[in-house]
Structure formats: structure tokens, C-alpha cells
Amino acid sequence: RKSLERERDLLMTKADNYEKELRVLRKENRQNAALAVAMGLLIALIYACWTM
């Protein structure tokens, strides 16, 4: 019984850690996507100004 409770606590801790890590990765992913969009717009703007 005790070992099952310890194992449950360990698994809950691992699950919490994975959720925190996933939140961090999602935040990084959003930042990278925003950076990619900004770079694309900048390139499009430079191209538009260059060809006028």
C-alpha cells in the first residue's frame, strides 16, 4: 500500500513537471512563430520597396 502511494506521488510529480515543460515549449513555439511572421512581413516590405 505504501509503495503504491509513493509510486502515485512520483507519477503525479512527473506529470506536473511534464505539464510545466510543455507550457514552456508552447510559449517558445508562439515566440518563434511570431518571429517568423515578423521576418516574413519585413522581407515582403523590403521586396515591395525594392521593386517600386
mmCIF entry with sequence, helices, sheets and N, C-alpha, C, O atoms, coordinates in Angstrom:
data_MODEL
# 
_entry.id   MODEL 
# 
_entity.id                         1 
_entity.type                       polymer 
_entity.pdbx_number_of_molecules   1 
# 
_entity_poly.entity_id                      1 
_entity_poly.type                           'polypeptide(L)' 
_entity_poly.nstd_linkage                   no 
_entity_poly.nstd_monomer                   no 
_entity_poly.pdbx_seq_one_letter_code       RKSLERERDLLMTKADNYEKELRVLRKENRQNAALAVAMGLLIALIYACWTM 
_entity_poly.pdbx_seq_one_letter_code_can   RKSLERERDLLMTKADNYEKELRVLRKENRQNAALAVAMGLLIALIYACWTM 
_entity_poly.pdbx_strand_id                 A 
# 
loop_
_entity_poly_seq.entity_id 
_entity_poly_seq.num 
_entity_poly_seq.mon_id 
_entity_poly_seq.hetero 
1 1  ARG n 
1 2  LYS n 
1 3  SER n 
1 4  LEU n 
1 5  GLU n 
1 6  ARG n 
1 7  GLU n 
1 8  ARG n 
1 9  ASP n 
1 10 LEU n 
1 11 LEU n 
1 12 MET n 
1 13 THR n 
1 14 LYS n 
1 15 ALA n 
1 16 ASP n 
1 17 ASN n 
1 18 TYR n 
1 19 GLU n 
1 20 LYS n 
1 21 GLU n 
1 22 LEU n 
1 23 ARG n 
1 24 VAL n 
1 25 LEU n 
1 26 ARG n 
1 27 LYS n 
1 28 GLU n 
1 29 ASN n 
1 30 ARG n 
1 31 GLN n 
1 32 ASN n 
1 33 ALA n 
1 34 ALA n 
1 35 LEU n 
1 36 ALA n 
1 37 VAL n 
1 38 ALA n 
1 39 MET n 
1 40 GLY n 
1 41 LEU n 
1 42 LEU n 
1 43 ILE n 
1 44 ALA n 
1 45 LEU n 
1 46 ILE n 
1 47 TYR n 
1 48 ALA n 
1 49 CYS n 
1 50 TRP n 
1 51 THR n 
1 52 MET n 
# 
_struct_asym.id          A 
_struct_asym.entity_id   1 
# 
_struct_conf.conf_type_id            HELX_P 
_struct_conf.id                      HELX_P1 
_struct_conf.pdbx_PDB_helix_id       AA1 
_struct_conf.beg_label_comp_id       LYS 
_struct_conf.beg_label_asym_id       A 
_struct_conf.beg_label_seq_id        2 
_struct_conf.pdbx_beg_PDB_ins_code   ? 
_struct_conf.end_label_comp_id       THR 
_struct_conf.end_label_asym_id       A 
_struct_conf.end_label_seq_id        51 
_struct_conf.pdbx_end_PDB_ins_code   ? 
_struct_conf.beg_auth_comp_id        LYS 
_struct_conf.beg_auth_asym_id        A 
_struct_conf.beg_auth_seq_id         2 
_struct_conf.end_auth_comp_id        THR 
_struct_conf.end_auth_asym_id        A 
_struct_conf.end_auth_seq_id         51 
_struct_conf.pdbx_PDB_helix_class    1 
_struct_conf.details                 ? 
_struct_conf.pdbx_PDB_helix_length   50 
# 
_struct_conf_type.id          HELX_P 
_struct_conf_type.criteria    ? 
_struct_conf_type.reference   ? 
# 
loop_
_atom_site.group_PDB 
_atom_site.id 
_atom_site.type_symbol 
_atom_site.label_atom_id 
_atom_site.label_alt_id 
_atom_site.label_comp_id 
_atom_site.label_asym_id 
_atom_site.label_entity_id 
_atom_site.label_seq_id 
_atom_site.pdbx_PDB_ins_code 
_atom_site.Cartn_x 
_atom_site.Cartn_y 
_atom_site.Cartn_z 
_atom_site.occupancy 
_atom_site.B_iso_or_equiv 
_atom_site.pdbx_formal_charge 
_atom_site.auth_seq_id 
_atom_site.auth_comp_id 
_atom_site.auth_asym_id 
_atom_site.auth_atom_id 
_atom_site.pdbx_PDB_model_num 
ATOM 1   N N  . ARG A 1 1  ? 0.829  -1.214 0.000   1.00 0.00 ? 1  ARG A N  1 
ATOM 2   C CA . ARG A 1 1  ? 0.000  0.000  0.000   1.00 0.00 ? 1  ARG A CA 1 
ATOM 3   C C  . ARG A 1 1  ? 0.860  1.258  0.000   1.00 0.00 ? 1  ARG A C  1 
ATOM 4   O O  . ARG A 1 1  ? 0.620  2.186  -0.773  1.00 0.00 ? 1  ARG A O  1 
ATOM 5   N N  . LYS A 1 2  ? 1.873  1.280  0.884   1.00 0.00 ? 2  LYS A N  1 
ATOM 6   C CA . LYS A 1 2  ? 2.761  2.445  0.970   1.00 0.00 ? 2  LYS A CA 1 
ATOM 7   C C  . LYS A 1 2  ? 3.519  2.646  -0.338  1.00 0.00 ? 2  LYS A C  1 
ATOM 8   O O  . LYS A 1 2  ? 3.669  3.769  -0.820  1.00 0.00 ? 2  LYS A O  1 
ATOM 9   N N  . SER A 1 3  ? 3.990  1.545  -0.898  1.00 0.00 ? 3  SER A N  1 
ATOM 10  C CA . SER A 1 3  ? 4.767  1.673  -2.133  1.00 0.00 ? 3  SER A CA 1 
ATOM 11  C C  . SER A 1 3  ? 3.887  2.180  -3.277  1.00 0.00 ? 3  SER A C  1 
ATOM 12  O O  . SER A 1 3  ? 4.352  2.930  -4.135  1.00 0.00 ? 3  SER A O  1 
ATOM 13  N N  . LEU A 1 4  ? 2.623  1.773  -3.287  1.00 0.00 ? 4  LEU A N  1 
ATOM 14  C CA . LEU A 1 4  ? 1.706  2.276  -4.315  1.00 0.00 ? 4  LEU A CA 1 
ATOM 15  C C  . LEU A 1 4  ? 1.472  3.776  -4.155  1.00 0.00 ? 4  LEU A C  1 
ATOM 16  O O  . LEU A 1 4  ? 1.402  4.509  -5.142  1.00 0.00 ? 4  LEU A O  1 
ATOM 17  N N  . GLU A 1 5  ? 1.352  4.224  -2.913  1.00 0.00 ? 5  GLU A N  1 
ATOM 18  C CA . GLU A 1 5  ? 1.168  5.657  -2.670  1.00 0.00 ? 5  GLU A CA 1 
ATOM 19  C C  . GLU A 1 5  ? 2.406  6.444  -3.086  1.00 0.00 ? 5  GLU A C  1 
ATOM 20  O O  . GLU A 1 5  ? 2.299  7.524  -3.666  1.00 0.00 ? 5  GLU A O  1 
ATOM 21  N N  . ARG A 1 6  ? 3.581  5.895  -2.784  1.00 0.00 ? 6  ARG A N  1 
ATOM 22  C CA . ARG A 1 6  ? 4.827  6.553  -3.188  1.00 0.00 ? 6  ARG A CA 1 
ATOM 23  C C  . ARG A 1 6  ? 4.918  6.621  -4.706  1.00 0.00 ? 6  ARG A C  1 
ATOM 24  O O  . ARG A 1 6  ? 5.291  7.648  -5.274  1.00 0.00 ? 6  ARG A O  1 
ATOM 25  N N  . GLU A 1 7  ? 4.573  5.515  -5.352  1.00 0.00 ? 7  GLU A N  1 
ATOM 26  C CA . GLU A 1 7  ? 4.626  5.479  -6.815  1.00 0.00 ? 7  GLU A CA 1 
ATOM 27  C C  . GLU A 1 7  ? 3.625  6.469  -7.414  1.00 0.00 ? 7  GLU A C  1 
ATOM 28  O O  . GLU A 1 7  ? 3.931  7.150  -8.392  1.00 0.00 ? 7  GLU A O  1 
ATOM 29  N N  . ARG A 1 8  ? 2.437  6.548  -6.829  1.00 0.00 ? 8  ARG A N  1 
ATOM 30  C CA . ARG A 1 8  ? 1.430  7.503  -7.297  1.00 0.00 ? 8  ARG A CA 1 
ATOM 31  C C  . ARG A 1 8  ? 1.940  8.939  -7.157  1.00 0.00 ? 8  ARG A C  1 
ATOM 32  O O  . ARG A 1 8  ? 1.793  9.750  -8.071  1.00 0.00 ? 8  ARG A O  1 
ATOM 33  N N  . ASP A 1 9  ? 2.542  9.243  -6.004  1.00 0.00 ? 9  ASP A N  1 
ATOM 34  C CA . ASP A 1 9  ? 3.084  10.584 -5.780  1.00 0.00 ? 9  ASP A CA 1 
ATOM 35  C C  . ASP A 1 9  ? 4.193  10.900 -6.783  1.00 0.00 ? 9  ASP A C  1 
ATOM 36  O O  . ASP A 1 9  ? 4.272  12.011 -7.307  1.00 0.00 ? 9  ASP A O  1 
ATOM 37  N N  . LEU A 1 10 ? 5.039  9.918  -7.039  1.00 0.00 ? 10 LEU A N  1 
ATOM 38  C CA . LEU A 1 10 ? 6.120  10.109 -8.001  1.00 0.00 ? 10 LEU A CA 1 
ATOM 39  C C  . LEU A 1 10 ? 5.560  10.372 -9.396  1.00 0.00 ? 10 LEU A C  1 
ATOM 40  O O  . LEU A 1 10 ? 6.034  11.260 -10.104 1.00 0.00 ? 10 LEU A O  1 
ATOM 41  N N  . LEU A 1 11 ? 4.552  9.599  -9.785  1.00 0.00 ? 11 LEU A N  1 
ATOM 42  C CA . LEU A 1 11 ? 3.946  9.787  -11.104 1.00 0.00 ? 11 LEU A CA 1 
ATOM 43  C C  . LEU A 1 11 ? 3.247  11.137 -11.209 1.00 0.00 ? 11 LEU A C  1 
ATOM 44  O O  . LEU A 1 11 ? 3.301  11.782 -12.256 1.00 0.00 ? 11 LEU A O  1 
ATOM 45  N N  . MET A 1 12 ? 2.596  11.566 -10.141 1.00 0.00 ? 12 MET A N  1 
ATOM 46  C CA . MET A 1 12 ? 1.943  12.884 -10.145 1.00 0.00 ? 12 MET A CA 1 
ATOM 47  C C  . MET A 1 12 ? 2.981  13.996 -10.291 1.00 0.00 ? 12 MET A C  1 
ATOM 48  O O  . MET A 1 12 ? 2.766  14.964 -11.021 1.00 0.00 ? 12 MET A O  1 
ATOM 49  N N  . THR A 1 13 ? 4.101  13.850 -9.596  1.00 0.00 ? 13 THR A N  1 
ATOM 50  C CA . THR A 1 13 ? 5.173  14.842 -9.696  1.00 0.00 ? 13 THR A CA 1 
ATOM 51  C C  . THR A 1 13 ? 5.723  14.891 -11.113 1.00 0.00 ? 13 THR A C  1 
ATOM 52  O O  . THR A 1 13 ? 5.950  15.969 -11.663 1.00 0.00 ? 13 THR A O  1 
ATOM 53  N N  . LYS A 1 14 ? 5.938  13.716 -11.702 1.00 0.00 ? 14 LYS A N  1 
ATOM 54  C CA . LYS A 1 14 ? 6.435  13.669 -13.078 1.00 0.00 ? 14 LYS A CA 1 
ATOM 55  C C  . LYS A 1 14 ? 5.443  14.315 -14.032 1.00 0.00 ? 14 LYS A C  1 
ATOM 56  O O  . LYS A 1 14 ? 5.838  15.060 -14.928 1.00 0.00 ? 14 LYS A O  1 
ATOM 57  N N  . ALA A 1 15 ? 4.162  14.035 -13.847 1.00 0.00 ? 15 ALA A N  1 
ATOM 58  C CA . ALA A 1 15 ? 3.132  14.618 -14.710 1.00 0.00 ? 15 ALA A CA 1 
ATOM 59  C C  . ALA A 1 15 ? 3.127  16.137 -14.582 1.00 0.00 ? 15 ALA A C  1 
ATOM 60  O O  . ALA A 1 15 ? 3.007  16.839 -15.586 1.00 0.00 ? 15 ALA A O  1 
ATOM 61  N N  . ASP A 1 16 ? 3.253  16.651 -13.368 1.00 0.00 ? 16 ASP A N  1 
ATOM 62  C CA . ASP A 1 16 ? 3.314  18.102 -13.162 1.00 0.00 ? 16 ASP A CA 1 
ATOM 63  C C  . ASP A 1 16 ? 4.525  18.702 -13.860 1.00 0.00 ? 16 ASP A C  1 
ATOM 64  O O  . ASP A 1 16 ? 4.427  19.753 -14.494 1.00 0.00 ? 16 ASP A O  1 
ATOM 65  N N  . ASN A 1 17 ? 5.665  18.032 -13.741 1.00 0.00 ? 17 ASN A N  1 
ATOM 66  C CA . ASN A 1 17 ? 6.879  18.531 -14.397 1.00 0.00 ? 17 ASN A CA 1 
ATOM 67  C C  . ASN A 1 17 ? 6.714  18.545 -15.909 1.00 0.00 ? 17 ASN A C  1 
ATOM 68  O O  . ASN A 1 17 ? 7.135  19.494 -16.570 1.00 0.00 ? 17 ASN A O  1 
ATOM 69  N N  . TYR A 1 18 ? 6.105  17.501 -16.461 1.00 0.00 ? 18 TYR A N  1 
ATOM 70  C CA . TYR A 1 18 ? 5.896  17.451 -17.907 1.00 0.00 ? 18 TYR A CA 1 
ATOM 71  C C  . TYR A 1 18 ? 4.946  18.553 -18.360 1.00 0.00 ? 18 TYR A C  1 
ATOM 72  O O  . TYR A 1 18 ? 5.138  19.135 -19.428 1.00 0.00 ? 18 TYR A O  1 
ATOM 73  N N  . GLU A 1 19 ? 3.925  18.842 -17.560 1.00 0.00 ? 19 GLU A N  1 
ATOM 74  C CA . GLU A 1 19 ? 2.991  19.913 -17.912 1.00 0.00 ? 19 GLU A CA 1 
ATOM 75  C C  . GLU A 1 19 ? 3.684  21.269 -17.912 1.00 0.00 ? 19 GLU A C  1 
ATOM 76  O O  . GLU A 1 19 ? 3.443  22.093 -18.794 1.00 0.00 ? 19 GLU A O  1 
ATOM 77  N N  . LYS A 1 20 ? 4.546  21.502 -16.920 1.00 0.00 ? 20 LYS A N  1 
ATOM 78  C CA . LYS A 1 20 ? 5.295  22.762 -16.867 1.00 0.00 ? 20 LYS A CA 1 
ATOM 79  C C  . LYS A 1 20 ? 6.211  22.885 -18.080 1.00 0.00 ? 20 LYS A C  1 
ATOM 80  O O  . LYS A 1 20 ? 6.293  23.943 -18.703 1.00 0.00 ? 20 LYS A O  1 
ATOM 81  N N  . GLU A 1 21 ? 6.898  21.792 -18.406 1.00 0.00 ? 21 GLU A N  1 
ATOM 82  C CA . GLU A 1 21 ? 7.800  21.801 -19.555 1.00 0.00 ? 21 GLU A CA 1 
ATOM 83  C C  . GLU A 1 21 ? 7.019  22.051 -20.847 1.00 0.00 ? 21 GLU A C  1 
ATOM 84  O O  . GLU A 1 21 ? 7.484  22.777 -21.726 1.00 0.00 ? 21 GLU A O  1 
ATOM 85  N N  . LEU A 1 22 ? 5.848  21.457 -20.958 1.00 0.00 ? 22 LEU A N  1 
ATOM 86  C CA . LEU A 1 22 ? 5.015  21.646 -22.139 1.00 0.00 ? 22 LEU A CA 1 
ATOM 87  C C  . LEU A 1 22 ? 4.580  23.102 -22.265 1.00 0.00 ? 22 LEU A C  1 
ATOM 88  O O  . LEU A 1 22 ? 4.561  23.650 -23.367 1.00 0.00 ? 22 LEU A O  1 
ATOM 89  N N  . ARG A 1 23 ? 4.228  23.734 -21.137 1.00 0.00 ? 23 ARG A N  1 
ATOM 90  C CA . ARG A 1 23 ? 3.850  25.154 -21.160 1.00 0.00 ? 23 ARG A CA 1 
ATOM 91  C C  . ARG A 1 23 ? 5.004  26.009 -21.673 1.00 0.00 ? 23 ARG A C  1 
ATOM 92  O O  . ARG A 1 23 ? 4.798  26.916 -22.480 1.00 0.00 ? 23 ARG A O  1 
ATOM 93  N N  . VAL A 1 24 ? 6.222  25.719 -21.205 1.00 0.00 ? 24 VAL A N  1 
ATOM 94  C CA . VAL A 1 24 ? 7.398  26.477 -21.638 1.00 0.00 ? 24 VAL A CA 1 
ATOM 95  C C  . VAL A 1 24 ? 7.625  26.284 -23.134 1.00 0.00 ? 24 VAL A C  1 
ATOM 96  O O  . VAL A 1 24 ? 7.909  27.244 -23.851 1.00 0.00 ? 24 VAL A O  1 
ATOM 97  N N  . LEU A 1 25 ? 7.499  25.050 -23.602 1.00 0.00 ? 25 LEU A N  1 
ATOM 98  C CA . LEU A 1 25 ? 7.709  24.775 -25.022 1.00 0.00 ? 25 LEU A CA 1 
ATOM 99  C C  . LEU A 1 25 ? 6.656  25.463 -25.885 1.00 0.00 ? 25 LEU A C  1 
ATOM 100 O O  . LEU A 1 25 ? 6.968  25.961 -26.966 1.00 0.00 ? 25 LEU A O  1 
ATOM 101 N N  . ARG A 1 26 ? 5.417  25.492 -25.414 1.00 0.00 ? 26 ARG A N  1 
ATOM 102 C CA . ARG A 1 26 ? 4.364  26.174 -26.170 1.00 0.00 ? 26 ARG A CA 1 
ATOM 103 C C  . ARG A 1 26 ? 4.646  27.665 -26.265 1.00 0.00 ? 26 ARG A C  1 
ATOM 104 O O  . ARG A 1 26 ? 4.429  28.281 -27.308 1.00 0.00 ? 26 ARG A O  1 
ATOM 105 N N  . LYS A 1 27 ? 5.133  28.244 -25.166 1.00 0.00 ? 27 LYS A N  1 
ATOM 106 C CA . LYS A 1 27 ? 5.471  29.675 -25.165 1.00 0.00 ? 27 LYS A CA 1 
ATOM 107 C C  . LYS A 1 27 ? 6.592  29.951 -26.166 1.00 0.00 ? 27 LYS A C  1 
ATOM 108 O O  . LYS A 1 27 ? 6.522  30.910 -26.935 1.00 0.00 ? 27 LYS A O  1 
ATOM 109 N N  . GLU A 1 28 ? 7.629  29.101 -26.154 1.00 0.00 ? 28 GLU A N  1 
ATOM 110 C CA . GLU A 1 28 ? 8.729  29.264 -27.105 1.00 0.00 ? 28 GLU A CA 1 
ATOM 111 C C  . GLU A 1 28 ? 8.220  29.124 -28.533 1.00 0.00 ? 28 GLU A C  1 
ATOM 112 O O  . GLU A 1 28 ? 8.648  29.859 -29.423 1.00 0.00 ? 28 GLU A O  1 
ATOM 113 N N  . ASN A 1 29 ? 7.312  28.186 -28.753 1.00 0.00 ? 29 ASN A N  1 
ATOM 114 C CA . ASN A 1 29 ? 6.768  27.959 -30.084 1.00 0.00 ? 29 ASN A CA 1 
ATOM 115 C C  . ASN A 1 29 ? 6.009  29.185 -30.574 1.00 0.00 ? 29 ASN A C  1 
ATOM 116 O O  . ASN A 1 29 ? 6.140  29.575 -31.734 1.00 0.00 ? 29 ASN A O  1 
ATOM 117 N N  . ARG A 1 30 ? 5.210  29.796 -29.691 1.00 0.00 ? 30 ARG A N  1 
ATOM 118 C CA . ARG A 1 30 ? 4.486  31.022 -30.053 1.00 0.00 ? 30 ARG A CA 1 
ATOM 119 C C  . ARG A 1 30 ? 5.450  32.139 -30.409 1.00 0.00 ? 30 ARG A C  1 
ATOM 120 O O  . ARG A 1 30 ? 5.232  32.867 -31.378 1.00 0.00 ? 30 ARG A O  1 
ATOM 121 N N  . GLN A 1 31 ? 6.519  32.280 -29.628 1.00 0.00 ? 31 GLN A N  1 
ATOM 122 C CA . GLN A 1 31 ? 7.502  33.327 -29.894 1.00 0.00 ? 31 GLN A CA 1 
ATOM 123 C C  . GLN A 1 31 ? 8.192  33.093 -31.236 1.00 0.00 ? 31 GLN A C  1 
ATOM 124 O O  . GLN A 1 31 ? 8.398  34.035 -32.001 1.00 0.00 ? 31 GLN A O  1 
ATOM 125 N N  . ASN A 1 32 ? 8.544  31.853 -31.519 1.00 0.00 ? 32 ASN A N  1 
ATOM 126 C CA . ASN A 1 32 ? 9.188  31.539 -32.792 1.00 0.00 ? 32 ASN A CA 1 
ATOM 127 C C  . ASN A 1 32 ? 8.252  31.791 -33.964 1.00 0.00 ? 32 ASN A C  1 
ATOM 128 O O  . ASN A 1 32 ? 8.682  32.286 -35.005 1.00 0.00 ? 32 ASN A O  1 
ATOM 129 N N  . ALA A 1 33 ? 6.986  31.459 -33.806 1.00 0.00 ? 33 ALA A N  1 
ATOM 130 C CA . ALA A 1 33 ? 6.012  31.707 -34.873 1.00 0.00 ? 33 ALA A CA 1 
ATOM 131 C C  . ALA A 1 33 ? 5.852  33.203 -35.108 1.00 0.00 ? 33 ALA A C  1 
ATOM 132 O O  . ALA A 1 33 ? 5.792  33.645 -36.256 1.00 0.00 ? 33 ALA A O  1 
ATOM 133 N N  . ALA A 1 34 ? 5.783  33.985 -34.040 1.00 0.00 ? 34 ALA A N  1 
ATOM 134 C CA . ALA A 1 34 ? 5.660  35.440 -34.177 1.00 0.00 ? 34 ALA A CA 1 
ATOM 135 C C  . ALA A 1 34 ? 6.896  36.016 -34.856 1.00 0.00 ? 34 ALA A C  1 
ATOM 136 O O  . ALA A 1 34 ? 6.782  36.910 -35.695 1.00 0.00 ? 34 ALA A O  1 
ATOM 137 N N  . LEU A 1 35 ? 8.058  35.522 -34.509 1.00 0.00 ? 35 LEU A N  1 
ATOM 138 C CA . LEU A 1 35 ? 9.293  35.985 -35.134 1.00 0.00 ? 35 LEU A CA 1 
ATOM 139 C C  . LEU A 1 35 ? 9.313  35.644 -36.622 1.00 0.00 ? 35 LEU A C  1 
ATOM 140 O O  . LEU A 1 35 ? 9.733  36.462 -37.440 1.00 0.00 ? 35 LEU A O  1 
ATOM 141 N N  . ALA A 1 36 ? 8.864  34.452 -36.974 1.00 0.00 ? 36 ALA A N  1 
ATOM 142 C CA . ALA A 1 36 ? 8.819  34.051 -38.382 1.00 0.00 ? 36 ALA A CA 1 
ATOM 143 C C  . ALA A 1 36 ? 7.867  34.944 -39.173 1.00 0.00 ? 36 ALA A C  1 
ATOM 144 O O  . ALA A 1 36 ? 8.181  35.348 -40.292 1.00 0.00 ? 36 ALA A O  1 
ATOM 145 N N  . VAL A 1 37 ? 6.712  35.251 -38.600 1.00 0.00 ? 37 VAL A N  1 
ATOM 146 C CA . VAL A 1 37 ? 5.749  36.129 -39.274 1.00 0.00 ? 37 VAL A CA 1 
ATOM 147 C C  . VAL A 1 37 ? 6.346  37.520 -39.444 1.00 0.00 ? 37 VAL A C  1 
ATOM 148 O O  . VAL A 1 37 ? 6.230  38.116 -40.514 1.00 0.00 ? 37 VAL A O  1 
ATOM 149 N N  . ALA A 1 38 ? 6.982  38.041 -38.399 1.00 0.00 ? 38 ALA A N  1 
ATOM 150 C CA . ALA A 1 38 ? 7.587  39.374 -38.470 1.00 0.00 ? 38 ALA A CA 1 
ATOM 151 C C  . ALA A 1 38 ? 8.679  39.421 -39.532 1.00 0.00 ? 38 ALA A C  1 
ATOM 152 O O  . ALA A 1 38 ? 8.778  40.394 -40.280 1.00 0.00 ? 38 ALA A O  1 
ATOM 153 N N  . MET A 1 39 ? 9.493  38.383 -39.599 1.00 0.00 ? 39 MET A N  1 
ATOM 154 C CA . MET A 1 39 ? 10.552 38.344 -40.614 1.00 0.00 ? 39 MET A CA 1 
ATOM 155 C C  . MET A 1 39 ? 9.958  38.273 -42.009 1.00 0.00 ? 39 MET A C  1 
ATOM 156 O O  . MET A 1 39 ? 10.453 38.929 -42.926 1.00 0.00 ? 39 MET A O  1 
ATOM 157 N N  . GLY A 1 40 ? 8.908  37.488 -42.183 1.00 0.00 ? 40 GLY A N  1 
ATOM 158 C CA . GLY A 1 40 ? 8.250  37.399 -43.484 1.00 0.00 ? 40 GLY A CA 1 
ATOM 159 C C  . GLY A 1 40 ? 7.678  38.734 -43.916 1.00 0.00 ? 40 GLY A C  1 
ATOM 160 O O  . GLY A 1 40 ? 7.811  39.120 -45.078 1.00 0.00 ? 40 GLY A O  1 
ATOM 161 N N  . LEU A 1 41 ? 7.043  39.446 -42.993 1.00 0.00 ? 41 LEU A N  1 
ATOM 162 C CA . LEU A 1 41 ? 6.496  40.766 -43.320 1.00 0.00 ? 41 LEU A CA 1 
ATOM 163 C C  . LEU A 1 41 ? 7.608  41.750 -43.658 1.00 0.00 ? 41 LEU A C  1 
ATOM 164 O O  . LEU A 1 41 ? 7.468  42.556 -44.578 1.00 0.00 ? 41 LEU A O  1 
ATOM 165 N N  . LEU A 1 42 ? 8.702  41.689 -42.923 1.00 0.00 ? 42 LEU A N  1 
ATOM 166 C CA . LEU A 1 42 ? 9.830  42.574 -43.195 1.00 0.00 ? 42 LEU A CA 1 
ATOM 167 C C  . LEU A 1 42 ? 10.417 42.303 -44.577 1.00 0.00 ? 42 LEU A C  1 
ATOM 168 O O  . LEU A 1 42 ? 10.719 43.235 -45.323 1.00 0.00 ? 42 LEU A O  1 
ATOM 169 N N  . ILE A 1 43 ? 10.575 41.042 -44.912 1.00 0.00 ? 43 ILE A N  1 
ATOM 170 C CA . ILE A 1 43 ? 11.096 40.684 -46.236 1.00 0.00 ? 43 ILE A CA 1 
ATOM 171 C C  . ILE A 1 43 ? 10.140 41.148 -47.323 1.00 0.00 ? 43 ILE A C  1 
ATOM 172 O O  . ILE A 1 43 ? 10.573 41.670 -48.350 1.00 0.00 ? 43 ILE A O  1 
ATOM 173 N N  . ALA A 1 44 ? 8.837  40.961 -47.106 1.00 0.00 ? 44 ALA A N  1 
ATOM 174 C CA . ALA A 1 44 ? 7.845  41.410 -48.088 1.00 0.00 ? 44 ALA A CA 1 
ATOM 175 C C  . ALA A 1 44 ? 7.893  42.928 -48.247 1.00 0.00 ? 44 ALA A C  1 
ATOM 176 O O  . ALA A 1 44 ? 7.783  43.434 -49.364 1.00 0.00 ? 44 ALA A O  1 
ATOM 177 N N  . LEU A 1 45 ? 8.056  43.649 -47.155 1.00 0.00 ? 45 LEU A N  1 
ATOM 178 C CA . LEU A 1 45 ? 8.135  45.105 -47.206 1.00 0.00 ? 45 LEU A CA 1 
ATOM 179 C C  . LEU A 1 45 ? 9.383  45.558 -47.956 1.00 0.00 ? 45 LEU A C  1 
ATOM 180 O O  . LEU A 1 45 ? 9.314  46.455 -48.796 1.00 0.00 ? 45 LEU A O  1 
ATOM 181 N N  . ILE A 1 46 ? 10.510 44.945 -47.657 1.00 0.00 ? 46 ILE A N  1 
ATOM 182 C CA . ILE A 1 46 ? 11.757 45.287 -48.357 1.00 0.00 ? 46 ILE A CA 1 
ATOM 183 C C  . ILE A 1 46 ? 11.620 44.987 -49.843 1.00 0.00 ? 46 ILE A C  1 
ATOM 184 O O  . ILE A 1 46 ? 12.036 45.790 -50.677 1.00 0.00 ? 46 ILE A O  1 
ATOM 185 N N  . TYR A 1 47 ? 11.047 43.847 -50.179 1.00 0.00 ? 47 TYR A N  1 
ATOM 186 C CA . TYR A 1 47 ? 10.855 43.479 -51.584 1.00 0.00 ? 47 TYR A CA 1 
ATOM 187 C C  . TYR A 1 47 ? 9.947  44.487 -52.284 1.00 0.00 ? 47 TYR A C  1 
ATOM 188 O O  . TYR A 1 47 ? 10.231 44.908 -53.406 1.00 0.00 ? 47 TYR A O  1 
ATOM 189 N N  . ALA A 1 48 ? 8.855  44.874 -51.623 1.00 0.00 ? 48 ALA A N  1 
ATOM 190 C CA . ALA A 1 48 ? 7.912  45.825 -52.218 1.00 0.00 ? 48 ALA A CA 1 
ATOM 191 C C  . ALA A 1 48 ? 8.587  47.175 -52.450 1.00 0.00 ? 48 ALA A C  1 
ATOM 192 O O  . ALA A 1 48 ? 8.393  47.793 -53.496 1.00 0.00 ? 48 ALA A O  1 
ATOM 193 N N  . CYS A 1 49 ? 9.368  47.629 -51.491 1.00 0.00 ? 49 CYS A N  1 
ATOM 194 C CA . CYS A 1 49 ? 10.064 48.911 -51.653 1.00 0.00 ? 49 CYS A CA 1 
ATOM 195 C C  . CYS A 1 49 ? 11.138 48.823 -52.730 1.00 0.00 ? 49 CYS A C  1 
ATOM 196 O O  . CYS A 1 49 ? 11.363 49.783 -53.467 1.00 0.00 ? 49 CYS A O  1 
ATOM 197 N N  . TRP A 1 50 ? 11.796 47.680 -52.821 1.00 0.00 ? 50 TRP A N  1 
ATOM 198 C CA . TRP A 1 50 ? 12.886 47.489 -53.785 1.00 0.00 ? 50 TRP A CA 1 
ATOM 199 C C  . TRP A 1 50 ? 12.357 47.496 -55.220 1.00 0.00 ? 50 TRP A C  1 
ATOM 200 O O  . TRP A 1 50 ? 13.015 48.010 -56.124 1.00 0.00 ? 50 TRP A O  1 
ATOM 201 N N  . THR A 1 51 ? 11.182 46.930 -55.423 1.00 0.00 ? 51 THR A N  1 
ATOM 202 C CA . THR A 1 51 ? 10.660 46.781 -56.792 1.00 0.00 ? 51 THR A CA 1 
ATOM 203 C C  . THR A 1 51 ? 9.870  47.996 -57.263 1.00 0.00 ? 51 THR A C  1 
ATOM 204 O O  . THR A 1 51 ? 9.474  48.044 -58.427 1.00 0.00 ? 51 THR A O  1 
ATOM 205 N N  . MET A 1 52 ? 9.632  48.963 -56.410 1.00 0.00 ? 52 MET A N  1 
ATOM 206 C CA . MET A 1 52 ? 8.885  50.156 -56.842 1.00 0.00 ? 52 MET A CA 1 
ATOM 207 C C  . MET A 1 52 ? 9.783  51.131 -57.575 1.00 0.00 ? 52 MET A C  1 
ATOM 208 O O  . MET A 1 52 ? 9.323  52.188 -58.009 1.00 0.00 ? 52 MET A O  1 
# 
